[in-house]
Amino acid sequence: MTLIHRPASYIERLNLADIFGNSQPLEVELGAGDGSFLIQWAKANPAHNVLGVERLLGRIRKIERKASRAGLTNIRLMRIEASYFLEYLLPRKAVTALHIYFPDPWPKRKHRRKRLVNEVFVEICRHVLAPGGRLYLRTDDTDYFAQMQAVLKGFTAIKTPPELAGILTDFERTFRARGVATLAAAYQI
C-alpha cells in the first residue's frame, strides 16, 4: 500500500475518511522536508492521522520509505504546493493542528510577498482549522518570525507542549549543530 495520496481531482475537497480509512483527528505538516518530525510525531500519536505535504517528489518518496519501515499506518503524504492544498483541497474545519517548520524565509525584501505565512494564509487557516485548532511555527529567521507573529493577531498565543517541542526537524538539528538560534510559537483559533 502506498502512503502517497494522489487525489482523483485537484479541484474538489478531499474526503479524509477515504484517505485514512478512519475519522481520527487530523494534523498536517506543511513542508515535511525529510520527514524527521512527521515520522516521530506519527509514532508518538497513533490515535491521530498525520498528513505530510511536500512539493518535492524525492522527499515524499524518502518519507514514504521511512514510514513504511516504521510500520506507520496513520501517515499519508501529498506532493503539492502547500498554499493551494490548504485553500482548495483541505476540507473546512477538518484540522486539529497545522505544523509549519522552517518555511522558506524569502529574506530579500522584494521576495517577501512569496512567504507562506502572510495575511491571506491566516484567513485560510481560519477556514481549515477546527474549533480549538492549533498552529505551530518554527523558523530561524527573526524577520520572518516577527511577520508571522504580526499576521496572527486574531489567534491566541499558547505554549508549545514539551512533547512537541522535543521533536526536532532536520533543519532544526542542523541549525542547533551550527549554534544558530531557532524561534518557535504556537497559536490556537
N, C-alpha and C positions, 0 to 999 in steps of 0.2 A: 504494500500500500504506500502510495506517495503522500508525503506530508505537504507537498507544494500544491496549493489550490489554484486551479485555473478556472475562473468563472465562465459560465456559458455566455454571459453578457457583461459588457463593461459599462452599460448604461442603466442597469437595474440593480437595486439594492440587494445585497447578499442575504441568503437565508442561512443564518448561523447554525441552526439546528441541523440542517443538511450537511454543512461543512464539518461539524464536530460530532454529529450523531447524538448530541445531548443538549441540554439547556443550562449548563453550568455558567457561572459568571464569567464575563469576557474581559481580558486585559489585552491591550495592544501595545506592541513596541514599534515605534516608527523609526526606521533606520537601524535595523537589527545588527548591522556590522558582521562580525564573525560568529555571532550567536552566544557569546560568553554570558551575557546577562540572561538572555532568553532561556537558555538551557537550564541554568542554575535556578532561575525563578520558577520555571515549569516543574522542576523536580521538587522544589520546596512547597509548591502549591498545586497538588494533584487534583484538588476539587475546583480548580479554575481552568478555563480554556485560555490559552495564550496564543495570540496571533502575531507573528513577526512580519513586518512589512519592510521590504528592501528592494531597491531598484536594480541592483547588480546581480546577475544570474549566478556568477561564481560564488558569491557569498551565500545566496539562497541554497545552492546545492551543498555547500560546506555545512551549513546549519542542519540541513536535512540529514546528512550522514551522521552528524553528532547526535541528533535527537533520536534517530533510528537505533544507533548503537546503544544509547541510554535506555531504549525501550519506552520512550515517552509517547503517550497517546493523546495528551492534551495540548499538543502543539500543532499549529498549521502555519503555513508560510505563503506569502503572496509577493510576487515580483511586480511592483507597480510604484508609481510616484506617490509619495505619502499624501500630499495635499489633495490630489484627485481622489485617492482612495477614501479619505475622510469625508470629503464633500459629496461624492456621488455614489459610493458603494456601501459604506458602512450604515447599517440601519440606525434610525433615530433612537436615542436614549438606550442604546444597547451596551455601552461600555462602562465597566466599573472603574477602570484605571487606564490612563494613557501614559506610556513611558517614552520620554524623548531625551535621549542621552547623546550629547556631543554632536548636535546637528551642525552642518557646515556653517561657520560663522560669517562668511562673506565679509571679511574685515574691511575691504575698501569701501569708502563712503558711497561711491556710485553704484555699488553692488548690493547694498543693504536691503533694497527692496526685494531681493531674492530670498531673504531669510525665511525659514519656515514659520517661526513663531512671530506673528505680527497681528494687527487688529483683526484682519479677516480670519486668520487661523483661530483666534479666540472665539469668534462668533460661531465658527464651525464646531469647535469643541463643545460649546453650549448645546448644540443640537445632538451630538453623538453621545455625550456623557449622560449616564443615568442619574437620577436624583442622588445626591451624595457622592457622585463620581469624583475621582481624583486625577490630578495631572502631576506627574513627577518629571522634573527637569534637572539636567546636569550639563555643565559646559566648563571650558577652561578660559573662555573669552569674557573678560569683565564688561566690555561694552555691550556685547550681546546679552549677557546676564541682566544688565540694567534695563535693556529694551524689553526682555521677557517680563521682568517684574512690572514695568510701566504699563504694558498692554493687558496684564491680567488683573486689572483693577476690580472687576466685578466678582472675582473669585476670592475665597477666604484662604489666607496663608495658614498652612498646618505644618506640623513636624513630620519629617520623613521617618517612617518606622525603622528602628535599628536593624531589623532583619532584612529590610530592603536596602538600607544604606550600606550594609556589609557586602552586598553583591556588586562586584566591580565589572565594568565593561572592559573590553580590550584596550580602548583608548585611555581609560582611566588608569589602568595598570601601567601603561607606557608613560603617561604624564607623571604619575607618582614616582616611577623609577628615575625620571629626569628631575624630580623636585619641583614640578610645575603644580601650582595650586589648582584645585578644581572647586567649582561652586555648585551647590545643589539647592533646589527649592521644591516645595510641594504645595499644591493648592487643591481646594475642594469646591465643587459647584454648589 
